[in-house]
Amino acid sequence: MKDCRLTEAETKFAEIIWANGPLKSSELVRLCEGSLNWKKSTTYTMLKRLEDKGIFQNENGLVRSLIGKEDFYAEQSKQFVAETFEGSLPRFVAAFARRKKLSEKEIDELQKLIDEHRGE
């Protein structure tokens, strides 16, 4: 995946494909007309942009993901932490926790994640 940053419109478009894919490009056009009010040309332009980013593929009229939604967001998060916090996940969590008090559930989930990674 070349560049995982997406505009708001690209994100909405990607969510449609992830929720419905793999799907025929004609079905994608129909879905985008209904939910985004896009013309066919807009849908194909957007699809080409996300193909160029290595996220989706349109082959013989079948649109499919080259990277799943969860993997995409994981990569996007990794890139954000790398660019904003010099790659330090603890610095990111500390900055996040400064502005928002973590709930007991969030603390437990973070601890579980840490414990799982310690076991690797």
Summary of the structure (lengths in Angstrom):
residues: 120
radius of gyration: 18.0
end to end distance: 25.9
largest distance: 50.4
contacts: 299
relative contact order: 0.12
helix: 67%
strand: 8%
